[in-house]
Amino acid sequence: MKIRYYSYDKQSIIQAVQTVGEDAVADAALEAMPYSYQAGQPLIFMAGGYKFQGHVVLDLLVIERGVKQHNQHKRPRA
C-alpha cells in the first residue's frame, strides 16, 4: 500500500511514519479497517505509539494527522 501525506504540517507526519515504519503503519491501517469500509471514509488507527488519522482510496493510504500518544497515569485521589 502506498502512503501519501495530506496536511499543512506534512513534515511532522512524515517523521511519525518514518519513526514507526511505513510497513507497520500500512499494516495497522489494514487491521483497523472494518469489513464494511468504503473508500474515503475517515480511518483512525494506532501504530508504534502514534495515533494516525486518514483514509484509504484503492491501494493508497492518505494520512492527514499523526500524533504521538503519551501514557497518562491518573492516580485516584483519596
Backbone atoms as SQL, in Angstrom:
CREATE TABLE atoms (id INTEGER PRIMARY KEY, chain TEXT, resi INTEGER, resn TEXT, atom TEXT, x REAL, y REAL, z REAL);
INSERT INTO atoms VALUES
  (1, 'A', 1, 'MET', 'N', 0.843, -1.163, 0.000),
  (2, 'A', 1, 'MET', 'CA', 0.000, 0.000, 0.000),
  (3, 'A', 1, 'MET', 'C', 0.898, 1.239, 0.000),
  (4, 'A', 2, 'LYS', 'N', 0.623, 2.156, -0.880),
  (5, 'A', 2, 'LYS', 'CA', 1.383, 3.406, -0.945),
  (6, 'A', 2, 'LYS', 'C', 0.858, 4.374, 0.109),
  (7, 'A', 3, 'ILE', 'N', 1.739, 5.219, 0.615),
  (8, 'A', 3, 'ILE', 'CA', 1.351, 6.206, 1.624),
  (9, 'A', 3, 'ILE', 'C', 1.575, 7.599, 1.067),
  (10, 'A', 4, 'ARG', 'N', 0.574, 8.451, 1.213),
  (11, 'A', 4, 'ARG', 'CA', 0.671, 9.861, 0.837),
  (12, 'A', 4, 'ARG', 'C', 0.322, 10.698, 2.055),
  (13, 'A', 5, 'TYR', 'N', 0.802, 11.910, 2.088),
  (14, 'A', 5, 'TYR', 'CA', 0.613, 12.790, 3.236),
  (15, 'A', 5, 'TYR', 'C', -0.195, 14.005, 2.806),
  (16, 'A', 6, 'TYR', 'N', -1.240, 14.310, 3.561),
  (17, 'A', 6, 'TYR', 'CA', -2.083, 15.448, 3.234),
  (18, 'A', 6, 'TYR', 'C', -2.287, 16.253, 4.507),
  (19, 'A', 7, 'SER', 'N', -1.510, 17.307, 4.669),
  (20, 'A', 7, 'SER', 'CA', -1.608, 18.134, 5.864),
  (21, 'A', 7, 'SER', 'C', -0.802, 19.404, 5.659),
  (22, 'A', 8, 'TYR', 'N', -1.135, 20.409, 6.459),
  (23, 'A', 8, 'TYR', 'CA', -0.343, 21.635, 6.442),
  (24, 'A', 8, 'TYR', 'C', 1.021, 21.381, 7.079),
  (25, 'A', 9, 'ASP', 'N', 1.052, 20.494, 8.078),
  (26, 'A', 9, 'ASP', 'CA', 2.286, 20.170, 8.785),
  (27, 'A', 9, 'ASP', 'C', 2.791, 18.807, 8.302),
  (28, 'A', 10, 'LYS', 'N', 3.114, 18.728, 7.038),
  (29, 'A', 10, 'LYS', 'CA', 3.493, 17.479, 6.385),
  (30, 'A', 10, 'LYS', 'C', 4.739, 16.846, 7.004),
  (31, 'A', 11, 'GLN', 'N', 5.705, 17.649, 7.406),
  (32, 'A', 11, 'GLN', 'CA', 6.971, 17.132, 7.937),
  (33, 'A', 11, 'GLN', 'C', 6.771, 16.318, 9.205),
  (34, 'A', 12, 'SER', 'N', 5.887, 16.752, 10.098),
  (35, 'A', 12, 'SER', 'CA', 5.686, 16.013, 11.343),
  (36, 'A', 12, 'SER', 'C', 5.046, 14.652, 11.075),
  (37, 'A', 13, 'ILE', 'N', 4.170, 14.575, 10.082),
  (38, 'A', 13, 'ILE', 'CA', 3.552, 13.296, 9.739),
  (39, 'A', 13, 'ILE', 'C', 4.585, 12.370, 9.104),
  (40, 'A', 14, 'ILE', 'N', 5.409, 12.903, 8.225),
  (41, 'A', 14, 'ILE', 'CA', 6.466, 12.102, 7.598),
  (42, 'A', 14, 'ILE', 'C', 7.406, 11.556, 8.667),
  (43, 'A', 15, 'GLN', 'N', 7.749, 12.389, 9.641),
  (44, 'A', 15, 'GLN', 'CA', 8.623, 11.968, 10.735),
  (45, 'A', 15, 'GLN', 'C', 7.979, 10.848, 11.549),
  (46, 'A', 16, 'ALA', 'N', 6.683, 10.983, 11.835),
  (47, 'A', 16, 'ALA', 'CA', 5.973, 9.956, 12.602),
  (48, 'A', 16, 'ALA', 'C', 5.957, 8.631, 11.847),
  (49, 'A', 17, 'VAL', 'N', 5.688, 8.674, 10.556),
  (50, 'A', 17, 'VAL', 'CA', 5.646, 7.447, 9.749),
  (51, 'A', 17, 'VAL', 'C', 7.033, 6.822, 9.663),
  (52, 'A', 18, 'GLN', 'N', 8.075, 7.629, 9.503),
  (53, 'A', 18, 'GLN', 'CA', 9.433, 7.091, 9.441),
  (54, 'A', 18, 'GLN', 'C', 9.849, 6.483, 10.771),
  (55, 'A', 19, 'THR', 'N', 9.401, 7.072, 11.881),
  (56, 'A', 19, 'THR', 'CA', 9.723, 6.535, 13.203),
  (57, 'A', 19, 'THR', 'C', 9.101, 5.157, 13.389),
  (58, 'A', 20, 'VAL', 'N', 7.848, 5.023, 13.026),
  (59, 'A', 20, 'VAL', 'CA', 7.128, 3.762, 13.197),
  (60, 'A', 20, 'VAL', 'C', 7.500, 2.762, 12.109),
  (61, 'A', 21, 'GLY', 'N', 7.681, 3.248, 10.894),
  (62, 'A', 21, 'GLY', 'CA', 7.962, 2.387, 9.747),
  (63, 'A', 21, 'GLY', 'C', 6.741, 2.321, 8.838),
  (64, 'A', 22, 'GLU', 'N', 6.969, 2.502, 7.545),
  (65, 'A', 22, 'GLU', 'CA', 5.862, 2.545, 6.588),
  (66, 'A', 22, 'GLU', 'C', 5.059, 1.245, 6.578),
  (67, 'A', 23, 'ASP', 'N', 5.737, 0.114, 6.639),
  (68, 'A', 23, 'ASP', 'CA', 5.037, -1.171, 6.619),
  (69, 'A', 23, 'ASP', 'C', 4.157, -1.345, 7.853),
  (70, 'A', 24, 'ALA', 'N', 4.667, -0.939, 9.018),
  (71, 'A', 24, 'ALA', 'CA', 3.893, -1.058, 10.254),
  (72, 'A', 24, 'ALA', 'C', 2.657, -0.161, 10.214),
  (73, 'A', 25, 'VAL', 'N', 2.799, 1.037, 9.657),
  (74, 'A', 25, 'VAL', 'CA', 1.664, 1.959, 9.549),
  (75, 'A', 25, 'VAL', 'C', 0.618, 1.387, 8.594),
  (76, 'A', 26, 'ALA', 'N', 1.058, 0.890, 7.451),
  (77, 'A', 26, 'ALA', 'CA', 0.125, 0.313, 6.475),
  (78, 'A', 26, 'ALA', 'C', -0.581, -0.914, 7.049),
  (79, 'A', 27, 'ASP', 'N', 0.152, -1.773, 7.757),
  (80, 'A', 27, 'ASP', 'CA', -0.453, -2.962, 8.369),
  (81, 'A', 27, 'ASP', 'C', -1.484, -2.578, 9.423),
  (82, 'A', 28, 'ALA', 'N', -1.156, -1.570, 10.250),
  (83, 'A', 28, 'ALA', 'CA', -2.093, -1.118, 11.283),
  (84, 'A', 28, 'ALA', 'C', -3.357, -0.537, 10.657),
  (85, 'A', 29, 'ALA', 'N', -3.203, 0.182, 9.555),
  (86, 'A', 29, 'ALA', 'CA', -4.367, 0.745, 8.866),
  (87, 'A', 29, 'ALA', 'C', -5.253, -0.370, 8.319),
  (88, 'A', 30, 'LEU', 'N', -4.651, -1.387, 7.735),
  (89, 'A', 30, 'LEU', 'CA', -5.428, -2.506, 7.200),
  (90, 'A', 30, 'LEU', 'C', -6.151, -3.267, 8.304),
  (91, 'A', 31, 'GLU', 'N', -5.494, -3.442, 9.454),
  (92, 'A', 31, 'GLU', 'CA', -6.119, -4.138, 10.577),
  (93, 'A', 31, 'GLU', 'C', -7.280, -3.337, 11.154),
  (94, 'A', 32, 'ALA', 'N', -7.158, -2.011, 11.169),
  (95, 'A', 32, 'ALA', 'CA', -8.194, -1.159, 11.752),
  (96, 'A', 32, 'ALA', 'C', -9.388, -0.966, 10.822),
  (97, 'A', 33, 'MET', 'N', -9.213, -1.277, 9.554),
  (98, 'A', 33, 'MET', 'CA', -10.273, -1.064, 8.575),
  (99, 'A', 33, 'MET', 'C', -11.395, -2.088, 8.772),
  (100, 'A', 34, 'PRO', 'N', -12.619, -1.627, 9.027),
  (101, 'A', 34, 'PRO', 'CA', -13.728, -2.579, 9.164),
  (102, 'A', 34, 'PRO', 'C', -14.063, -3.226, 7.817),
  (103, 'A', 35, 'TYR', 'N', -14.747, -4.349, 7.879),
  (104, 'A', 35, 'TYR', 'CA', -15.105, -5.081, 6.662),
  (105, 'A', 35, 'TYR', 'C', -15.962, -4.225, 5.737),
  (106, 'A', 36, 'SER', 'N', -16.808, -3.382, 6.316),
  (107, 'A', 36, 'SER', 'CA', -17.735, -2.557, 5.529),
  (108, 'A', 36, 'SER', 'C', -17.130, -1.209, 5.127),
  (109, 'A', 37, 'TYR', 'N', -15.813, -1.062, 5.229),
  (110, 'A', 37, 'TYR', 'CA', -15.156, 0.215, 4.917),
  (111, 'A', 37, 'TYR', 'C', -15.351, 0.582, 3.452),
  (112, 'A', 38, 'GLN', 'N', -15.701, 1.852, 3.221),
  (113, 'A', 38, 'GLN', 'CA', -15.837, 2.364, 1.861),
  (114, 'A', 38, 'GLN', 'C', -14.768, 3.418, 1.636),
  (115, 'A', 39, 'ALA', 'N', -14.234, 3.456, 0.446),
  (116, 'A', 39, 'ALA', 'CA', -13.141, 4.377, 0.114),
  (117, 'A', 39, 'ALA', 'C', -13.487, 5.806, 0.503),
  (118, 'A', 40, 'GLY', 'N', -12.552, 6.458, 1.175),
  (119, 'A', 40, 'GLY', 'CA', -12.711, 7.855, 1.548),
  (120, 'A', 40, 'GLY', 'C', -13.266, 8.080, 2.937),
  (121, 'A', 41, 'GLN', 'N', -13.777, 7.038, 3.594),
  (122, 'A', 41, 'GLN', 'CA', -14.284, 7.204, 4.953),
  (123, 'A', 41, 'GLN', 'C', -13.123, 7.481, 5.899),
  (124, 'A', 42, 'PRO', 'N', -13.356, 8.279, 6.946),
  (125, 'A', 42, 'PRO', 'CA', -12.288, 8.536, 7.920),
  (126, 'A', 42, 'PRO', 'C', -11.840, 7.240, 8.595),
  (127, 'A', 43, 'LEU', 'N', -10.548, 7.139, 8.827),
  (128, 'A', 43, 'LEU', 'CA', -9.972, 5.958, 9.458),
  (129, 'A', 43, 'LEU', 'C', -8.985, 6.428, 10.518),
  (130, 'A', 44, 'ILE', 'N', -9.190, 5.985, 11.752),
  (131, 'A', 44, 'ILE', 'CA', -8.298, 6.334, 12.861),
  (132, 'A', 44, 'ILE', 'C', -7.690, 5.034, 13.379),
  (133, 'A', 45, 'PHE', 'N', -6.362, 5.012, 13.528),
  (134, 'A', 45, 'PHE', 'CA', -5.688, 3.801, 13.971),
  (135, 'A', 45, 'PHE', 'C', -4.410, 4.153, 14.720),
  (136, 'A', 46, 'MET', 'N', -3.935, 3.191, 15.525),
  (137, 'A', 46, 'MET', 'CA', -2.715, 3.354, 16.310),
  (138, 'A', 46, 'MET', 'C', -1.615, 2.482, 15.713),
  (139, 'A', 47, 'ALA', 'N', -0.389, 3.025, 15.732),
  (140, 'A', 47, 'ALA', 'CA', 0.780, 2.259, 15.285),
  (141, 'A', 47, 'ALA', 'C', 2.015, 2.812, 15.973),
  (142, 'A', 48, 'GLY', 'N', 2.739, 1.976, 16.683),
  (143, 'A', 48, 'GLY', 'CA', 4.001, 2.362, 17.293),
  (144, 'A', 48, 'GLY', 'C', 3.927, 3.538, 18.242),
  (145, 'A', 49, 'GLY', 'N', 2.832, 3.667, 18.984),
  (146, 'A', 49, 'GLY', 'CA', 2.695, 4.763, 19.938),
  (147, 'A', 49, 'GLY', 'C', 2.190, 6.054, 19.322),
  (148, 'A', 50, 'TYR', 'N', 1.830, 6.032, 18.065),
  (149, 'A', 50, 'TYR', 'CA', 1.280, 7.200, 17.373),
  (150, 'A', 50, 'TYR', 'C', -0.165, 6.927, 16.986),
  (151, 'A', 51, 'LYS', 'N', -0.971, 7.960, 17.028),
  (152, 'A', 51, 'LYS', 'CA', -2.361, 7.870, 16.585),
  (153, 'A', 51, 'LYS', 'C', -2.448, 8.566, 15.233),
  (154, 'A', 52, 'PHE', 'N', -2.858, 7.830, 14.219),
  (155, 'A', 52, 'PHE', 'CA', -2.942, 8.355, 12.864),
  (156, 'A', 52, 'PHE', 'C', -4.396, 8.522, 12.446),
  (157, 'A', 53, 'GLN', 'N', -4.626, 9.524, 11.619),
  (158, 'A', 53, 'GLN', 'CA', -5.951, 9.744, 11.057),
  (159, 'A', 53, 'GLN', 'C', -5.789, 9.950, 9.562),
  (160, 'A', 54, 'GLY', 'N', -6.636, 9.309, 8.793),
  (161, 'A', 54, 'GLY', 'CA', -6.569, 9.452, 7.348),
  (162, 'A', 54, 'GLY', 'C', -7.690, 8.691, 6.682),
  (163, 'A', 55, 'HIS', 'N', -7.470, 8.275, 5.449),
  (164, 'A', 55, 'HIS', 'CA', -8.438, 7.465, 4.728),
  (165, 'A', 55, 'HIS', 'C', -7.720, 6.668, 3.645),
  (166, 'A', 56, 'VAL', 'N', -8.408, 5.653, 3.143),
  (167, 'A', 56, 'VAL', 'CA', -7.838, 4.783, 2.119),
  (168, 'A', 56, 'VAL', 'C', -8.667, 4.904, 0.847),
  (169, 'A', 57, 'VAL', 'N', -7.981, 5.052, -0.276),
  (170, 'A', 57, 'VAL', 'CA', -8.619, 5.057, -1.590),
  (171, 'A', 57, 'VAL', 'C', -7.839, 4.069, -2.453),
  (172, 'A', 58, 'LEU', 'N', -8.520, 3.018, -2.884),
  (173, 'A', 58, 'LEU', 'CA', -7.912, 1.919, -3.637),
  (174, 'A', 58, 'LEU', 'C', -6.711, 1.374, -2.870),
  (175, 'A', 59, 'ASP', 'N', -5.491, 1.495, -3.384),
  (176, 'A', 59, 'ASP', 'CA', -4.308, 0.994, -2.673),
  (177, 'A', 59, 'ASP', 'C', -3.467, 2.137, -2.121),
  (178, 'A', 60, 'LEU', 'N', -4.104, 3.264, -1.834),
  (179, 'A', 60, 'LEU', 'CA', -3.404, 4.457, -1.365),
  (180, 'A', 60, 'LEU', 'C', -3.898, 4.852, 0.023),
  (181, 'A', 61, 'LEU', 'N', -2.992, 4.927, 0.993),
  (182, 'A', 61, 'LEU', 'CA', -3.314, 5.386, 2.341),
  (183, 'A', 61, 'LEU', 'C', -2.940, 6.857, 2.433),
  (184, 'A', 62, 'VAL', 'N', -3.923, 7.711, 2.662),
  (185, 'A', 62, 'VAL', 'CA', -3.696, 9.149, 2.773),
  (186, 'A', 62, 'VAL', 'C', -3.752, 9.505, 4.253),
  (187, 'A', 63, 'ILE', 'N', -2.625, 9.960, 4.802),
  (188, 'A', 63, 'ILE', 'CA', -2.552, 10.286, 6.224),
  (189, 'A', 63, 'ILE', 'C', -2.681, 11.793, 6.395),
  (190, 'A', 64, 'GLU', 'N', -3.641, 12.187, 7.234),
  (191, 'A', 64, 'GLU', 'CA', -3.898, 13.599, 7.481),
  (192, 'A', 64, 'GLU', 'C', -3.309, 14.074, 8.804),
  (193, 'A', 65, 'ARG', 'N', -3.132, 13.141, 9.741),
  (194, 'A', 65, 'ARG', 'CA', -2.629, 13.534, 11.055),
  (195, 'A', 65, 'ARG', 'C', -1.901, 12.366, 11.693),
  (196, 'A', 66, 'GLY', 'N', -0.803, 12.663, 12.385),
  (197, 'A', 66, 'GLY', 'CA', -0.054, 11.662, 13.129),
  (198, 'A', 66, 'GLY', 'C', 0.447, 12.280, 14.414),
  (199, 'A', 67, 'VAL', 'N', -0.074, 11.819, 15.553),
  (200, 'A', 67, 'VAL', 'CA', 0.219, 12.439, 16.842),
  (201, 'A', 67, 'VAL', 'C', 0.763, 11.393, 17.798),
  (202, 'A', 68, 'LYS', 'N', 1.845, 11.726, 18.482),
  (203, 'A', 68, 'LYS', 'CA', 2.434, 10.833, 19.491),
  (204, 'A', 68, 'LYS', 'C', 1.502, 10.764, 20.684),
  (205, 'A', 69, 'GLN', 'N', 1.187, 9.558, 21.118),
  (206, 'A', 69, 'GLN', 'CA', 0.319, 9.358, 22.270),
  (207, 'A', 69, 'GLN', 'C', 1.182, 9.162, 23.506),
  (208, 'A', 70, 'HIS', 'N', 0.847, 9.873, 24.562),
  (209, 'A', 70, 'HIS', 'CA', 1.580, 9.772, 25.820),
  (210, 'A', 70, 'HIS', 'C', 0.755, 8.971, 26.810),
  (211, 'A', 71, 'ASN', 'N', 1.434, 8.186, 27.612),
  (212, 'A', 71, 'ASN', 'CA', 0.739, 7.445, 28.658),
  (213, 'A', 71, 'ASN', 'C', 0.326, 8.412, 29.745),
  (214, 'A', 72, 'GLN', 'N', -0.935, 8.370, 30.072),
  (215, 'A', 72, 'GLN', 'CA', -1.436, 9.243, 31.129),
  (216, 'A', 72, 'GLN', 'C', -1.843, 8.367, 32.302),
  (217, 'A', 73, 'HIS', 'N', -1.058, 8.421, 33.343),
  (218, 'A', 73, 'HIS', 'CA', -1.364, 7.657, 34.541),
  (219, 'A', 73, 'HIS', 'C', -2.045, 8.589, 35.529),
  (220, 'A', 74, 'LYS', 'N', -3.291, 8.302, 35.781),
  (221, 'A', 74, 'LYS', 'CA', -4.028, 9.126, 36.731),
  (222, 'A', 74, 'LYS', 'C', -4.108, 8.379, 38.049),
  (223, 'A', 75, 'ARG', 'N', -3.713, 9.054, 39.090),
  (224, 'A', 75, 'ARG', 'CA', -3.795, 8.459, 40.417),
  (225, 'A', 75, 'ARG', 'C', -5.120, 8.862, 41.053),
  (226, 'A', 76, 'PRO', 'N', -5.829, 7.893, 41.580),
  (227, 'A', 76, 'PRO', 'CA', -7.084, 8.252, 42.247),
  (228, 'A', 76, 'PRO', 'C', -6.798, 9.039, 43.521),
  (229, 'A', 77, 'ARG', 'N', -7.583, 10.043, 43.735),
  (230, 'A', 77, 'ARG', 'CA', -7.407, 10.859, 44.945),
  (231, 'A', 77, 'ARG', 'C', -8.213, 10.264, 46.081),
  (232, 'A', 78, 'ALA', 'N', -7.608, 10.263, 47.249),
  (233, 'A', 78, 'ALA', 'CA', -8.274, 9.670, 48.417),
  (234, 'A', 78, 'ALA', 'C', -9.192, 10.654, 49.086);
